[in-house]
Amino acid sequence: MNAIEIIERKRDGRALSAAEIGFFVTGYMTGEIPDYQAAAWLMAIYLQGMDPDEILALTLAMANSGETMAPDDAAATRVDKHSSGGIGDKTTLVVLPLVAACGVPVAKMSGRGLSTFGGTIDKLESIPGLRTDLSRTAFETQLRDHGIVLSGQSIDLAPADGRFYALRDVTATVPSKALIASSIMSKKIAAGAQGIVLDVKYGSGAFMPDRDSARELAEIMVEIGRGAGRRVTALLSDTNQPLGLTVGNALEVREAIETLQGDGPRDLTEHSLAVAGHMLRLAGRTEADDLSDARPRLEDSLSSGAALAVLRKLVELQGGDAGMIDDPEKLPRAPVVQMVPSPAAGYVRRIDALEVGRACLALGAGRMRKGEPIDHAVGVVLARQVGDRVERDEPLFTVHARDRADASAAVEQIGNAFEWSEDSVRPAPPEVLLG
Ligand code: URA
């Protein structure tokens, strides 16, 4: 077996065996296979695709390329969620406390944002003092003692994925469904999750452009999960407009708190209840498959304040200022806050999530390169969503910026993201469930 033969086989459209895939992944990690051969292999996969057995073999080879979390007793019921990334997506901040408040331990490793997509870790770091770099021991102890932990990567999960991803990024091979699915699932499997809820988003504010591509990606990931002996459910959700009303780190934390107080926007609340309900189901904590018994329990933990108390506890445990959960007004605030009135009367037909995301990136809410600093306070708060009626001069959105020049640029860009209709507009199609 050698690297050239494996590249040739894939180039010619033939299926690779698990042994060949394992050989290539191991060889790349040890340095015996150089970047130029790995790049050729990735391009061959990009062009020829992989069948389900090959995708599973690639996923497992990457999952086993570094440390793994052992499914011990506590982890045996451990459920995880993964979002494929969407503008305004603060679901994790709502869902984890909700699920933990229902008695299911949750431990999650999240990432930072890159380009227009925000990351949960950046959002959490809006709270001064909060540690997101927990050691493996601290991570496991907090999970065991308190049933909730949310950290950056505490262990080097699936390092082969990290190496391949960096190469994909510079060889135009990122948008391959086989490579995306194996990349995401290798990290989830290495993290020891027995049940995984995949939140696969599509639309202008997401990685997948449309519902059909999201469905195809979700089906591949559900299949990988099955093959690896995990329980996986996928939700397909529309992200043509931002999720909720806010984009920007501290603004999103505030919206997550409001949602846990039972006062959040309808789309974010419903989406969070759906994701949390499926996590309870995968943890074996529901009787009915249609989640009819999960919903009242989750709603109770919102209305009783139990879920909010869990978020407060999480912040306290990780060294953050928990007073900010009681009084979100204390979260970082931008010096310039500019309300923008609606230039027209009508129904909102579209709010292009990508344009809103780009405007927030330019305000400083995100980064173009890994490691760049971000401004936690800046972003936008929408006053209307798709389907809403607005009269001329009523508030449409508010920009939070570092200075007037930044605010003016964002006002123009976000204003251009809106489209209007004289007739009423149907909201996005409901979520679709797979697996
Ligand atoms: N997210 C990942 O973790 N990997 C990909 O390839 C794409 C999105």
Residues whose N, C-alpha, C, O or C-beta is under 5 A from the ligand:
A	BS01	URA	L179 I180 S183 I184
